[in-house]
Amino acid sequence: MVIPGLLQTAAYAQALMVGARMYDATEVERRVQARLARQAVLRQREDAPQFWAIIEEAVLYRMIGDSGVMAEQLKALVDANEQPNVNIQIILNSFGAHAGLGGQFVILDFPNEQDSSVVYLDTPTERLLLEKREQIARYNLLFQHVSGAAISPSESTLFMRDRIEQLR
């Protein structure tokens, strides 16, 4: 539905939160700053984690903020996709129905083999962590299907660059 939080620009995150009409101005600012602080893990650490995002094409056309906010956001996605620890793929609208239509999810894997993977679900009313092996296995399979439905990261970069040009 939207750009993943770890990839959102400040302007996009702010426009998204203001548009949701859930928070006052102080809370919006606090949440935007917290989101940006979490992003530093992907960009500034030498041992930055691997991050793989799959985004529907429709998200690139959903106007969050104005065209300037969207162009800046897409440029940030292109830049992120050029980092060695980040992969972004786009699922084209023309693909039609795909396994990811059930909603967004995050699979968290950890470097220490003793720490088992978890699946994180963020819903409008709660945040859930799924830890059962069967659940994690199903979400890993779901991720494989969704990734297979999407165009490659390099094709996704070209697609996003074309979309930026359309916004100018």
VMD Tcl script that builds the backbone (N, CA, C; Angstrom):
set m [mol new atoms 504]
animate dup $m
set s [atomselect $m all]
$s set {name element resname resid chain x y z} {
  {N N MET 1 A 0.809 -1.203 0.000}
  {CA C MET 1 A 0.000 0.000 0.000}
  {C C MET 1 A 0.852 1.267 0.000}
  {N N VAL 2 A 2.015 1.230 0.686}
  {CA C VAL 2 A 2.903 2.394 0.774}
  {C C VAL 2 A 4.356 1.922 0.712}
  {N N ILE 3 A 5.268 2.887 0.563}
  {CA C ILE 3 A 6.697 2.590 0.599}
  {C C ILE 3 A 7.036 2.072 2.000}
  {N N PRO 4 A 7.841 1.018 2.109}
  {CA C PRO 4 A 8.223 0.530 3.450}
  {C C PRO 4 A 8.896 1.631 4.270}
  {N N GLY 5 A 8.600 1.663 5.558}
  {CA C GLY 5 A 9.098 2.699 6.446}
  {C C GLY 5 A 10.597 2.897 6.411}
  {N N LEU 6 A 11.360 1.818 6.298}
  {CA C LEU 6 A 12.818 1.935 6.280}
  {C C LEU 6 A 13.344 2.587 5.007}
  {N N LEU 7 A 12.480 2.819 4.043}
  {CA C LEU 7 A 12.890 3.446 2.787}
  {C C LEU 7 A 12.206 4.794 2.564}
  {N N GLN 8 A 11.396 5.242 3.502}
  {CA C GLN 8 A 10.635 6.481 3.319}
  {C C GLN 8 A 11.498 7.716 3.580}
  {N N THR 9 A 11.307 8.739 2.757}
  {CA C THR 9 A 11.918 10.036 3.027}
  {C C THR 9 A 11.100 10.725 4.127}
  {N N ALA 10 A 11.687 11.755 4.727}
  {CA C ALA 10 A 10.984 12.492 5.776}
  {C C ALA 10 A 9.693 13.112 5.240}
  {N N ALA 11 A 9.762 13.702 4.049}
  {CA C ALA 11 A 8.579 14.368 3.482}
  {C C ALA 11 A 7.475 13.358 3.174}
  {N N TYR 12 A 7.842 12.197 2.649}
  {CA C TYR 12 A 6.857 11.168 2.337}
  {C C TYR 12 A 6.219 10.655 3.629}
  {N N ALA 13 A 7.049 10.349 4.629}
  {CA C ALA 13 A 6.536 9.841 5.900}
  {C C ALA 13 A 5.604 10.856 6.549}
  {N N GLN 14 A 5.991 12.117 6.517}
  {CA C GLN 14 A 5.158 13.154 7.103}
  {C C GLN 14 A 3.822 13.270 6.367}
  {N N ALA 15 A 3.867 13.304 5.039}
  {CA C ALA 15 A 2.634 13.401 4.253}
  {C C ALA 15 A 1.733 12.188 4.502}
  {N N LEU 16 A 2.329 11.044 4.629}
  {CA C LEU 16 A 1.578 9.817 4.891}
  {C C LEU 16 A 0.869 9.895 6.240}
  {N N MET 17 A 1.597 10.322 7.254}
  {CA C MET 17 A 1.030 10.384 8.600}
  {C C MET 17 A -0.009 11.499 8.732}
  {N N VAL 18 A 0.242 12.638 8.119}
  {CA C VAL 18 A -0.733 13.731 8.145}
  {C C VAL 18 A -2.005 13.285 7.426}
  {N N GLY 19 A -1.842 12.623 6.290}
  {CA C GLY 19 A -2.991 12.147 5.526}
  {C C GLY 19 A -3.819 11.122 6.261}
  {N N ALA 20 A -3.190 10.349 7.134}
  {CA C ALA 20 A -3.916 9.323 7.892}
  {C C ALA 20 A -4.794 9.934 8.979}
  {N N ARG 21 A -4.506 11.172 9.352}
  {CA C ARG 21 A -5.289 11.899 10.365}
  {C C ARG 21 A -5.411 11.139 11.685}
  {N N MET 22 A -4.320 10.487 12.064}
  {CA C MET 22 A -4.305 9.709 13.306}
  {C C MET 22 A -3.502 10.397 14.407}
  {N N TYR 23 A -2.629 11.368 14.017}
  {CA C TYR 23 A -1.695 11.940 14.978}
  {C C TYR 23 A -1.696 13.455 14.891}
  {N N ASP 24 A -1.433 14.100 16.029}
  {CA C ASP 24 A -1.265 15.545 16.003}
  {C C ASP 24 A 0.133 15.868 15.473}
  {N N ALA 25 A 0.398 17.149 15.244}
  {CA C ALA 25 A 1.657 17.566 14.609}
  {C C ALA 25 A 2.882 17.126 15.405}
  {N N THR 26 A 2.811 17.192 16.721}
  {CA C THR 26 A 3.941 16.787 17.565}
  {C C THR 26 A 4.228 15.297 17.410}
  {N N GLU 27 A 3.176 14.494 17.392}
  {CA C GLU 27 A 3.345 13.042 17.249}
  {C C GLU 27 A 3.848 12.686 15.850}
  {N N VAL 28 A 3.374 13.388 14.838}
  {CA C VAL 28 A 3.871 13.153 13.478}
  {C C VAL 28 A 5.372 13.395 13.440}
  {N N GLU 29 A 5.816 14.515 13.968}
  {CA C GLU 29 A 7.249 14.841 13.962}
  {C C GLU 29 A 8.061 13.800 14.730}
  {N N ARG 30 A 7.554 13.371 15.888}
  {CA C ARG 30 A 8.257 12.357 16.688}
  {C C ARG 30 A 8.376 11.046 15.904}
  {N N ARG 31 A 7.298 10.645 15.248}
  {CA C ARG 31 A 7.306 9.395 14.490}
  {C C ARG 31 A 8.206 9.480 13.253}
  {N N VAL 32 A 8.200 10.620 12.589}
  {CA C VAL 32 A 9.077 10.792 11.418}
  {C C VAL 32 A 10.534 10.703 11.854}
  {N N GLN 33 A 10.887 11.385 12.922}
  {CA C GLN 33 A 12.277 11.356 13.399}
  {C C GLN 33 A 12.695 9.949 13.833}
  {N N ALA 34 A 11.784 9.223 14.469}
  {CA C ALA 34 A 12.079 7.843 14.866}
  {C C ALA 34 A 12.299 6.964 13.640}
  {N N ARG 35 A 11.485 7.167 12.626}
  {CA C ARG 35 A 11.616 6.400 11.381}
  {C C ARG 35 A 12.966 6.671 10.727}
  {N N LEU 36 A 13.365 7.937 10.670}
  {CA C LEU 36 A 14.656 8.295 10.071}
  {C C LEU 36 A 15.812 7.728 10.875}
  {N N ALA 37 A 15.689 7.705 12.188}
  {CA C ALA 37 A 16.752 7.140 13.032}
  {C C ALA 37 A 16.911 5.643 12.763}
  {N N ARG 38 A 15.812 4.942 12.575}
  {CA C ARG 38 A 15.889 3.500 12.272}
  {C C ARG 38 A 16.552 3.254 10.917}
  {N N GLN 39 A 16.354 4.179 9.990}
  {CA C GLN 39 A 16.944 4.024 8.655}
  {C C GLN 39 A 18.462 4.083 8.684}
  {N N ALA 40 A 19.014 4.749 9.674}
  {CA C ALA 40 A 20.472 4.877 9.766}
  {C C ALA 40 A 21.147 3.509 9.823}
  {N N VAL 41 A 20.448 2.515 10.351}
  {CA C VAL 41 A 21.001 1.161 10.423}
  {C C VAL 41 A 21.331 0.640 9.024}
  {N N LEU 42 A 20.488 0.959 8.044}
  {CA C LEU 42 A 20.709 0.490 6.673}
  {C C LEU 42 A 21.814 1.270 5.957}
  {N N ARG 43 A 21.996 2.514 6.323}
  {CA C ARG 43 A 22.879 3.386 5.553}
  {C C ARG 43 A 24.232 3.659 6.174}
  {N N GLN 44 A 24.301 3.645 7.494}
  {CA C GLN 44 A 25.501 4.163 8.134}
  {C C GLN 44 A 26.343 3.121 8.838}
  {N N ARG 45 A 25.829 1.944 8.985}
  {CA C ARG 45 A 26.614 0.915 9.664}
  {C C ARG 45 A 27.434 0.134 8.657}
  {N N GLU 46 A 28.664 -0.165 9.053}
  {CA C GLU 46 A 29.525 -0.971 8.191}
  {C C GLU 46 A 28.970 -2.390 8.048}
  {N N ASP 47 A 28.353 -2.881 9.107}
  {CA C ASP 47 A 27.759 -4.221 9.094}
  {C C ASP 47 A 26.249 -4.138 8.895}
  {N N ALA 48 A 25.831 -3.261 8.009}
  {CA C ALA 48 A 24.402 -3.034 7.769}
  {C C ALA 48 A 23.705 -4.334 7.376}
  {N N PRO 49 A 22.491 -4.524 7.869}
  {CA C PRO 49 A 21.748 -5.741 7.509}
  {C C PRO 49 A 21.302 -5.711 6.053}
  {N N GLN 50 A 21.001 -6.884 5.538}
  {CA C GLN 50 A 20.422 -7.006 4.204}
  {C C GLN 50 A 18.943 -6.649 4.304}
  {N N PHE 51 A 18.467 -5.905 3.314}
  {CA C PHE 51 A 17.067 -5.493 3.309}
  {C C PHE 51 A 16.518 -5.723 1.913}
  {N N TRP 52 A 15.415 -6.443 1.829}
  {CA C TRP 52 A 14.799 -6.765 0.542}
  {C C TRP 52 A 13.340 -6.341 0.586}
  {N N ALA 53 A 12.976 -5.404 -0.264}
  {CA C ALA 53 A 11.599 -4.904 -0.298}
  {C C ALA 53 A 10.979 -5.186 -1.646}
  {N N ILE 54 A 9.732 -5.584 -1.620}
  {CA C ILE 54 A 8.973 -5.798 -2.840}
  {C C ILE 54 A 7.767 -4.874 -2.770}
  {N N ILE 55 A 7.650 -4.012 -3.771}
  {CA C ILE 55 A 6.652 -2.944 -3.763}
  {C C ILE 55 A 5.772 -3.073 -4.999}
  {N N GLU 56 A 4.485 -2.906 -4.828}
  {CA C GLU 56 A 3.582 -2.922 -5.972}
  {C C GLU 56 A 3.707 -1.639 -6.781}
  {N N GLU 57 A 3.589 -1.764 -8.076}
  {CA C GLU 57 A 3.654 -0.608 -8.977}
  {C C GLU 57 A 2.679 0.484 -8.559}
  {N N ALA 58 A 1.493 0.108 -8.130}
  {CA C ALA 58 A 0.473 1.091 -7.753}
  {C C ALA 58 A 0.983 2.051 -6.686}
  {N N VAL 59 A 1.866 1.595 -5.828}
  {CA C VAL 59 A 2.424 2.445 -4.774}
  {C C VAL 59 A 3.210 3.615 -5.373}
  {N N LEU 60 A 3.828 3.375 -6.516}
  {CA C LEU 60 A 4.620 4.424 -7.161}
  {C C LEU 60 A 3.736 5.494 -7.793}
  {N N TYR 61 A 2.468 5.180 -7.974}
  {CA C TYR 61 A 1.515 6.119 -8.564}
  {C C TYR 61 A 0.585 6.743 -7.521}
  {N N ARG 62 A 0.561 6.182 -6.333}
  {CA C ARG 62 A -0.291 6.730 -5.262}
  {C C ARG 62 A 0.358 8.022 -4.785}
  {N N MET 63 A -0.313 9.125 -4.954}
  {CA C MET 63 A 0.252 10.437 -4.658}
  {C C MET 63 A 0.201 10.704 -3.154}
  {N N ILE 64 A 1.312 10.485 -2.513}
  {CA C ILE 64 A 1.478 10.831 -1.102}
  {C C ILE 64 A 2.240 12.146 -1.095}
  {N N GLY 65 A 1.615 13.202 -0.594}
  {CA C GLY 65 A 2.195 14.536 -0.746}
  {C C GLY 65 A 1.951 15.004 -2.168}
  {N N ASP 66 A 2.850 15.836 -2.684}
  {CA C ASP 66 A 2.707 16.321 -4.058}
  {C C ASP 66 A 3.719 15.622 -4.965}
  {N N SER 67 A 3.780 16.047 -6.217}
  {CA C SER 67 A 4.676 15.384 -7.171}
  {C C SER 67 A 6.141 15.535 -6.767}
  {N N GLY 68 A 6.480 16.642 -6.113}
  {CA C GLY 68 A 7.856 16.825 -5.637}
  {C C GLY 68 A 8.220 15.823 -4.552}
  {N N VAL 69 A 7.290 15.587 -3.634}
  {CA C VAL 69 A 7.510 14.601 -2.568}
  {C C VAL 69 A 7.674 13.217 -3.185}
  {N N MET 70 A 6.826 12.896 -4.155}
  {CA C MET 70 A 6.901 11.576 -4.786}
  {C C MET 70 A 8.194 11.400 -5.581}
  {N N ALA 71 A 8.595 12.435 -6.325}
  {CA C ALA 71 A 9.841 12.349 -7.099}
  {C C ALA 71 A 11.031 12.160 -6.161}
  {N N GLU 72 A 11.047 12.913 -5.056}
  {CA C GLU 72 A 12.134 12.775 -4.077}
  {C C GLU 72 A 12.141 11.367 -3.481}
  {N N GLN 73 A 10.949 10.838 -3.184}
  {CA C GLN 73 A 10.841 9.499 -2.617}
  {C C GLN 73 A 11.348 8.440 -3.596}
  {N N LEU 74 A 10.958 8.559 -4.849}
  {CA C LEU 74 A 11.399 7.580 -5.842}
  {C C LEU 74 A 12.901 7.670 -6.077}
  {N N LYS 75 A 13.447 8.871 -6.060}
  {CA C LYS 75 A 14.900 9.047 -6.186}
  {C C LYS 75 A 15.605 8.366 -5.018}
  {N N ALA 76 A 15.044 8.494 -3.816}
  {CA C ALA 76 A 15.613 7.824 -2.645}
  {C C ALA 76 A 15.562 6.304 -2.801}
  {N N LEU 77 A 14.494 5.790 -3.407}
  {CA C LEU 77 A 14.407 4.342 -3.661}
  {C C LEU 77 A 15.466 3.898 -4.656}
  {N N VAL 78 A 15.654 4.678 -5.707}
  {CA C VAL 78 A 16.684 4.355 -6.702}
  {C C VAL 78 A 18.053 4.330 -6.025}
  {N N ASP 79 A 18.337 5.341 -5.217}
  {CA C ASP 79 A 19.622 5.405 -4.505}
  {C C ASP 79 A 19.785 4.212 -3.568}
  {N N ALA 80 A 18.732 3.876 -2.853}
  {CA C ALA 80 A 18.789 2.740 -1.930}
  {C C ALA 80 A 19.048 1.440 -2.680}
  {N N ASN 81 A 18.419 1.294 -3.849}
  {CA C ASN 81 A 18.558 0.061 -4.626}
  {C C ASN 81 A 19.972 -0.111 -5.170}
  {N N GLU 82 A 20.752 0.940 -5.138}
  {CA C GLU 82 A 22.141 0.859 -5.588}
  {C C GLU 82 A 23.093 0.509 -4.452}
  {N N GLN 83 A 22.586 0.428 -3.228}
  {CA C GLN 83 A 23.412 0.015 -2.095}
  {C C GLN 83 A 23.571 -1.504 -2.123}
  {N N PRO 84 A 24.737 -2.003 -1.717}
  {CA C PRO 84 A 24.956 -3.451 -1.791}
  {C C PRO 84 A 24.085 -4.273 -0.845}
  {N N ASN 85 A 23.541 -3.662 0.193}
  {CA C ASN 85 A 22.743 -4.401 1.170}
  {C C ASN 85 A 21.237 -4.245 0.972}
  {N N VAL 86 A 20.842 -3.555 -0.102}
  {CA C VAL 86 A 19.413 -3.307 -0.336}
  {C C VAL 86 A 19.013 -3.821 -1.713}
  {N N ASN 87 A 17.889 -4.506 -1.756}
  {CA C ASN 87 A 17.270 -4.936 -3.013}
  {C C ASN 87 A 15.822 -4.481 -2.995}
  {N N ILE 88 A 15.427 -3.809 -4.060}
  {CA C ILE 88 A 14.034 -3.386 -4.216}
  {C C ILE 88 A 13.526 -3.948 -5.529}
  {N N GLN 89 A 12.376 -4.605 -5.459}
  {CA C GLN 89 A 11.730 -5.135 -6.651}
  {C C GLN 89 A 10.327 -4.556 -6.746}
  {N N ILE 90 A 9.871 -4.380 -7.966}
  {CA C ILE 90 A 8.531 -3.870 -8.227}
  {C C ILE 90 A 7.690 -4.992 -8.845}
  {N N ILE 91 A 6.483 -5.157 -8.331}
  {CA C ILE 91 A 5.512 -6.052 -8.966}
  {C C ILE 91 A 4.646 -5.176 -9.853}
  {N N LEU 92 A 4.699 -5.428 -11.136}
  {CA C LEU 92 A 3.924 -4.627 -12.092}
  {C C LEU 92 A 2.433 -4.935 -11.973}
  {N N ASN 93 A 1.624 -3.903 -12.168}
  {CA C ASN 93 A 0.166 -4.078 -12.130}
  {C C ASN 93 A -0.280 -5.139 -13.124}
  {N N SER 94 A 0.409 -5.209 -14.264}
  {CA C SER 94 A 0.016 -6.153 -15.308}
  {C C SER 94 A 0.187 -7.608 -14.881}
  {N N PHE 95 A 0.935 -7.857 -13.805}
  {CA C PHE 95 A 1.089 -9.233 -13.338}
  {C C PHE 95 A -0.244 -9.789 -12.859}
  {N N GLY 96 A -1.079 -8.927 -12.305}
  {CA C GLY 96 A -2.382 -9.369 -11.811}
  {C C GLY 96 A -2.287 -9.912 -10.397}
  {N N ALA 97 A -3.121 -10.912 -10.126}
  {CA C ALA 97 A -3.153 -11.489 -8.779}
  {C C ALA 97 A -1.819 -12.147 -8.453}
  {N N HIS 98 A -1.371 -11.948 -7.221}
  {CA C HIS 98 A -0.118 -12.572 -6.777}
  {C C HIS 98 A -0.221 -12.912 -5.295}
  {N N ALA 99 A 0.731 -13.656 -4.811}
  {CA C ALA 99 A 0.694 -14.180 -3.444}
  {C C ALA 99 A 0.742 -13.104 -2.373}
  {N N GLY 100 A 1.228 -11.922 -2.683}
  {CA C GLY 100 A 1.390 -10.883 -1.678}
  {C C GLY 100 A 0.161 -10.027 -1.443}
  {N N LEU 101 A -0.923 -10.294 -2.116}
  {CA C LEU 101 A -2.105 -9.454 -1.976}
  {C C LEU 101 A -2.757 -9.548 -0.605}
  {N N GLY 102 A -2.344 -10.505 0.199}
  {CA C GLY 102 A -2.899 -10.650 1.547}
  {C C GLY 102 A -2.422 -9.589 2.517}
  {N N GLY 103 A -1.393 -8.845 2.166}
  {CA C GLY 103 A -0.909 -7.780 3.041}
  {C C GLY 103 A 0.589 -7.848 3.250}
  {N N GLN 104 A 1.104 -6.772 3.814}
  {CA C GLN 104 A 2.544 -6.681 4.006}
  {C C GLN 104 A 2.997 -7.502 5.206}
  {N N PHE 105 A 4.251 -7.919 5.149}
  {CA C PHE 105 A 4.862 -8.659 6.240}
  {C C PHE 105 A 6.364 -8.450 6.162}
  {N N VAL 106 A 7.019 -8.686 7.281}
  {CA C VAL 106 A 8.472 -8.565 7.350}
  {C C VAL 106 A 9.010 -9.851 7.943}
  {N N ILE 107 A 9.990 -10.437 7.274}
  {CA C ILE 107 A 10.677 -11.606 7.813}
  {C C ILE 107 A 12.008 -11.117 8.366}
  {N N LEU 108 A 12.230 -11.380 9.634}
  {CA C LEU 108 A 13.475 -10.976 10.277}
  {C C LEU 108 A 14.328 -12.217 10.514}
  {N N ASP 109 A 15.473 -12.253 9.858}
  {CA C ASP 109 A 16.456 -13.307 10.062}
  {C C ASP 109 A 17.632 -12.692 10.812}
  {N N PHE 110 A 18.294 -13.486 11.621}
  {CA C PHE 110 A 19.375 -12.979 12.451}
  {C C PHE 110 A 20.674 -13.721 12.160}
  {N N PRO 111 A 21.830 -13.044 12.315}
  {CA C PRO 111 A 23.111 -13.676 11.980}
  {C C PRO 111 A 23.465 -14.851 12.889}
  {N N ASN 112 A 23.038 -14.795 14.132}
  {CA C ASN 112 A 23.326 -15.883 15.062}
  {C C ASN 112 A 22.325 -17.005 14.828}
  {N N GLU 113 A 22.817 -18.180 14.516}
  {CA C GLU 113 A 21.936 -19.317 14.200}
  {C C GLU 113 A 21.043 -19.711 15.374}
  {N N GLN 114 A 21.440 -19.329 16.591}
  {CA C GLN 114 A 20.623 -19.649 17.761}
  {C C GLN 114 A 19.389 -18.759 17.861}
  {N N ASP 115 A 19.424 -17.628 17.170}
  {CA C ASP 115 A 18.267 -16.734 17.145}
  {C C ASP 115 A 17.392 -17.120 15.961}
  {N N SER 116 A 16.214 -17.633 16.254}
  {CA C SER 116 A 15.357 -18.068 15.155}
  {C C SER 116 A 14.693 -16.871 14.484}
  {N N SER 117 A 14.326 -17.079 13.237}
  {CA C SER 117 A 13.645 -16.050 12.457}
  {C C SER 117 A 12.272 -15.762 13.059}
  {N N VAL 118 A 11.763 -14.565 12.773}
  {CA C VAL 118 A 10.407 -14.207 13.161}
  {C C VAL 118 A 9.762 -13.485 12.003}
  {N N VAL 119 A 8.446 -13.494 11.985}
  {CA C VAL 119 A 7.676 -12.732 11.007}
  {C C VAL 119 A 6.968 -11.629 11.778}
  {N N TYR 120 A 7.090 -10.413 11.261}
  {CA C TYR 120 A 6.495 -9.241 11.895}
  {C C TYR 120 A 5.343 -8.753 11.034}
  {N N LEU 121 A 4.177 -8.604 11.644}
  {CA C LEU 121 A 2.990 -8.086 10.967}
  {C C LEU 121 A 2.554 -6.821 11.695}
  {N N ASP 122 A 2.416 -5.742 10.949}
  {CA C ASP 122 A 1.997 -4.461 11.517}
  {C C ASP 122 A 0.626 -4.138 10.943}
  {N N THR 123 A -0.387 -4.205 11.783}
  {CA C THR 123 A -1.751 -3.934 11.348}
  {C C THR 123 A -2.196 -2.586 11.928}
  {N N PRO 124 A -3.316 -2.063 11.484}
  {CA C PRO 124 A -3.780 -0.785 12.033}
  {C C PRO 124 A -4.033 -0.814 13.548}
  {N N THR 125 A -4.297 -1.992 14.102}
  {CA C THR 125 A -4.630 -2.064 15.522}
  {C C THR 125 A -3.593 -2.757 16.393}
  {N N GLU 126 A -2.669 -3.483 15.784}
  {CA C GLU 126 A -1.678 -4.193 16.603}
  {C C GLU 126 A -0.463 -4.600 15.784}
  {N N ARG 127 A 0.569 -4.972 16.512}
  {CA C ARG 127 A 1.793 -5.485 15.904}
  {C C ARG 127 A 1.971 -6.917 16.400}
  {N N LEU 128 A 2.211 -7.819 15.469}
  {CA C LEU 128 A 2.311 -9.234 15.826}
  {C C LEU 128 A 3.673 -9.786 15.445}
  {N N LEU 129 A 4.205 -10.658 16.279}
  {CA C LEU 129 A 5.408 -11.416 15.961}
  {C C LEU 129 A 5.015 -12.881 15.896}
  {N N LEU 130 A 5.272 -13.496 14.758}
  {CA C LEU 130 A 5.004 -14.924 14.595}
  {C C LEU 130 A 6.322 -15.659 14.729}
  {N N GLU 131 A 6.348 -16.681 15.577}
  {CA C GLU 131 A 7.610 -17.359 15.866}
  {C C GLU 131 A 7.580 -18.860 15.590}
  {N N LYS 132 A 6.423 -19.416 15.302}
  {CA C LYS 132 A 6.336 -20.854 15.065}
  {C C LYS 132 A 6.996 -21.202 13.739}
  {N N ARG 133 A 7.708 -22.303 13.724}
  {CA C ARG 133 A 8.428 -22.726 12.508}
  {C C ARG 133 A 7.519 -22.841 11.288}
  {N N GLU 134 A 6.329 -23.394 11.495}
  {CA C GLU 134 A 5.406 -23.577 10.372}
  {C C GLU 134 A 4.983 -22.226 9.793}
  {N N GLN 135 A 4.743 -21.264 10.660}
  {CA C GLN 135 A 4.359 -19.928 10.203}
  {C C GLN 135 A 5.493 -19.277 9.415}
  {N N ILE 136 A 6.685 -19.377 9.948}
  {CA C ILE 136 A 7.853 -18.775 9.290}
  {C C ILE 136 A 8.087 -19.440 7.941}
  {N N ALA 137 A 7.951 -20.760 7.890}
  {CA C ALA 137 A 8.136 -21.486 6.628}
  {C C ALA 137 A 7.120 -21.019 5.589}
  {N N ARG 138 A 5.884 -20.816 6.007}
  {CA C ARG 138 A 4.843 -20.355 5.069}
  {C C ARG 138 A 5.154 -18.958 4.541}
  {N N TYR 139 A 5.626 -18.076 5.419}
  {CA C TYR 139 A 5.956 -16.721 4.983}
  {C C TYR 139 A 7.200 -16.702 4.110}
  {N N ASN 140 A 8.153 -17.590 4.373}
  {CA C ASN 140 A 9.317 -17.678 3.478}
  {C C ASN 140 A 8.893 -18.122 2.085}
  {N N LEU 141 A 7.987 -19.083 2.015}
  {CA C LEU 141 A 7.466 -19.528 0.720}
  {C C LEU 141 A 6.685 -18.398 0.053}
  {N N LEU 142 A 5.883 -17.692 0.820}
  {CA C LEU 142 A 5.128 -16.555 0.308}
  {C C LEU 142 A 6.078 -15.503 -0.266}
  {N N PHE 143 A 7.168 -15.215 0.465}
  {CA C PHE 143 A 8.146 -14.244 -0.022}
  {C C PHE 143 A 8.758 -14.705 -1.349}
  {N N GLN 144 A 9.078 -15.983 -1.465}
  {CA C GLN 144 A 9.641 -16.501 -2.718}
  {C C GLN 144 A 8.664 -16.302 -3.876}
  {N N HIS 145 A 7.398 -16.564 -3.641}
  {CA C HIS 145 A 6.390 -16.384 -4.693}
  {C C HIS 145 A 6.263 -14.908 -5.085}
  {N N VAL 146 A 6.255 -14.027 -4.079}
  {CA C VAL 146 A 6.113 -12.602 -4.350}
  {C C VAL 146 A 7.349 -12.089 -5.099}
  {N N SER 147 A 8.508 -12.506 -4.670}
  {CA C SER 147 A 9.748 -12.092 -5.341}
  {C C SER 147 A 9.777 -12.581 -6.790}
  {N N GLY 148 A 9.295 -13.785 -7.005}
  {CA C GLY 148 A 9.244 -14.327 -8.358}
  {C C GLY 148 A 8.255 -13.598 -9.254}
  {N N ALA 149 A 7.259 -12.969 -8.657}
  {CA C ALA 149 A 6.261 -12.214 -9.426}
  {C C ALA 149 A 6.779 -10.838 -9.840}
  {N N ALA 150 A 7.819 -10.369 -9.162}
  {CA C ALA 150 A 8.323 -9.006 -9.374}
  {C C ALA 150 A 9.423 -8.976 -10.427}
  {N N ILE 151 A 9.630 -7.788 -10.996}
  {CA C ILE 151 A 10.758 -7.615 -11.917}
  {C C ILE 151 A 12.044 -7.508 -11.089}
  {N N SER 152 A 13.173 -7.698 -11.714}
  {CA C SER 152 A 14.459 -7.718 -11.014}
  {C C SER 152 A 14.772 -6.350 -10.391}
  {N N PRO 153 A 15.699 -6.309 -9.435}
  {CA C PRO 153 A 16.092 -5.013 -8.868}
  {C C PRO 153 A 16.603 -4.025 -9.922}
  {N N SER 154 A 17.379 -4.483 -10.889}
  {CA C SER 154 A 17.882 -3.554 -11.912}
  {C C SER 154 A 16.745 -3.057 -12.807}
  {N N GLU 155 A 15.825 -3.944 -13.182}
  {CA C GLU 155 A 14.649 -3.506 -13.961}
  {C C GLU 155 A 13.776 -2.562 -13.132}
  {N N SER 156 A 13.704 -2.820 -11.831}
  {CA C SER 156 A 12.921 -1.968 -10.941}
  {C C SER 156 A 13.518 -0.566 -10.869}
  {N N THR 157 A 14.840 -0.476 -10.846}
  {CA C THR 157 A 15.493 0.831 -10.841}
  {C C THR 157 A 15.132 1.600 -12.107}
  {N N LEU 158 A 15.203 0.944 -13.250}
  {CA C LEU 158 A 14.834 1.606 -14.511}
  {C C LEU 158 A 13.378 2.041 -14.504}
  {N N PHE 159 A 12.512 1.205 -13.985}
  {CA C PHE 159 A 11.098 1.529 -13.912}
  {C C PHE 159 A 10.881 2.766 -13.040}
  {N N MET 160 A 11.566 2.808 -11.874}
  {CA C MET 160 A 11.407 3.951 -10.966}
  {C C MET 160 A 11.966 5.225 -11.586}
  {N N ARG 161 A 13.051 5.119 -12.334}
  {CA C ARG 161 A 13.601 6.300 -13.018}
  {C C ARG 161 A 12.600 6.844 -14.041}
  {N N ASP 162 A 11.942 5.950 -14.763}
  {CA C ASP 162 A 10.912 6.387 -15.720}
  {C C ASP 162 A 9.769 7.090 -14.993}
  {N N ARG 163 A 9.391 6.559 -13.852}
  {CA C ARG 163 A 8.300 7.167 -13.079}
  {C C ARG 163 A 8.699 8.556 -12.574}
  {N N ILE 164 A 9.957 8.720 -12.176}
  {CA C ILE 164 A 10.439 10.042 -11.752}
  {C C ILE 164 A 10.288 11.042 -12.889}
  {N N GLU 165 A 10.656 10.619 -14.080}
  {CA C GLU 165 A 10.528 11.512 -15.252}
  {C C GLU 165 A 9.080 11.905 -15.502}
  {N N GLN 166 A 8.161 10.979 -15.279}
  {CA C GLN 166 A 6.741 11.286 -15.469}
  {C C GLN 166 A 6.260 12.334 -14.457}
  {N N LEU 167 A 6.871 12.362 -13.287}
  {CA C LEU 167 A 6.461 13.295 -12.242}
  {C C LEU 167 A 6.999 14.703 -12.468}
  {N N ARG 168 A 7.985 14.848 -13.325}
  {CA C ARG 168 A 8.588 16.162 -13.556}
  {C C ARG 168 A 7.850 16.949 -14.580}
}
mol reanalyze $m
mol bondsrecalc $m
mol representation Tube
mol addrep $m
